Structure formats: C-alpha cells, structure tokens
Amino acid sequence: MLRKIRRIVSAMEDLQQQQKINEAAHQFVEALTESYGANIDFVAAQKTNAEITKRFFEAVIDDLRERGEARRDMPREELVSEQERQLKAAQAFSQESARTYVDFLDSLFFYWRSRR
C-alpha cells in the first residue's frame, strides 16, 4: 500500500514537473513569436523608410533636373542675378547657423558656471 502511494505521489510529481516544462515551453514560444513579430515590424518599417527616402531623393533629382533645364533658357543677366540671390541666402543661412551654435555654446558655458 505504501509502495502504491509512493508511485502515485511520484506520478503526480512527474505530472507537475511535466506541466511546468509545458508552461515554460509555451512561454518560450510566445516570447519567440512576439520577438519574430517585432522583427517583422522593424523590417517593414525599414523597407517603408527606404522607399520614402528613395522617393524623396528622386523628387529632388527631378526638381534639380527641371531647374537645370529651365536655366539653360535663361538670359545670362537673369542667371547671374539668380546666383547672387542664392549666394546671399546661403550666407544668411550660414550666419544664422553660426549665431545659433554660438548661443548654444554660451548656454552650455552658462550652465557649467552656474553649477560650480
């Protein structure tokens, strides 16, 4: 009788251990599936971003091509005027960028001094 009880207890312990193993395997499969799904989403996002980037640069190239073709027909004086306007815009942009960077560095220096 004692032997029979021990076998039943042993069988129950084996059953409990098997259930724990099955649960762990189930959790592993869920985690693996979730990870796989996240990777698929990541790859899809990369593909979408690559397509958007490709379309953006194709649009830029097309625009530059159209502008180049339009400039071929421009009179020389108009071309020179256009180049001067672009140069002034580039200079203004550069100056503003430099001022912004200096302001940024000043703020870092001010923050550093205030912390001392």
N, C-alpha and C positions, 0 to 999 in steps of 0.2 A: 504494500500500500504506500509506504514511504517512497519507494522507488517510483511508483506511478505519479505521485505528487511532484517529485523532483523532475520527472520528464515533462510534466505539464508546465511546471514553472520554467523549465529550460526552454520549452517550446514557446511559451509566452514571451520570455526574454528575447528569443530569436526573432519572434514576430515583431516585437517593439523595435529591435535593432534594424530589422528589415524596413520597417515603416520610417525610421529616422533616415536610413540610407535613401529610400524612395523620395522622401521630402527634400533632402539635400540635393538629390539629382534633379528634382523638379525645380527647385530654386536656381540651380546652376543653369538649367535650360532657359528659364525665364530671363536670367541676367544675360545670358549669351544672346538670346533673341532680342532683348532690349538694346544691347550693345550693337548688334548687327543692324538693327533698325536705325540707330543713331548714326552709324557709319554710312548707311544708305542715304539718310537725310543729308549728311555732311557732303557726300559725293555729289548729290543732286544740287545742293547749294553751290558747290564749286563749279559745277557744269553751268548753272544759271549765271553765276558771276562771270565766268569766262565768256559766255555768249553775250552778256551785256557789255563787257569790256570790248569784245570784238566789234559789236555794232557801234559802240562809241567811237572807236578809232577809225572804223570805216566811214562814219559820218564826218569825222574831222578831215580825213584824207579827201573825201568827196568835196567838202567845203573848200579846202585849200586848192584843189584842182580847179574848181569853178572860179575861185578868186584869181588864180593864176591866168586862166583863160580870159577872164574879164580884163585883167590888167594888160594883156597883150594889145588890146584895142584902145587902151587909154593914151591920151596925149602925154608927151614927156613932162610937161609942166604939172599936170594932174598927178602923175606918178611921184614926182619929187615932193609935191605937197602932201600926198598920202604918206610917204616915207617919213617926212618931218613930223607929221601928226602922230605916227606910230612911235617915233623916237621920243617925242615929248611924253606920250603915255607911258612908255617903258621907263623913262627917267622918273616920272611921278610915282609910278608903282614901286620902283627901287627905293626911292627916298622914303616913301611911306613905310615900306617893309623895314628899312633900316631904323626909322624912328620907333616903330613898334618893337623891334628887337632891343633897342637901347632902353626903352621904357620897361621891357620885361627884365632886362638885366638890372636896372635900377631897383625894381621891385624886389628882386632876389637879394640884392645888397641891403636894401632897407630891412627886409625880413631878417636877414642874418644879423644885422646890427641890433635890431630890436630884441633878438633872442639872447643877446650876450649880457 
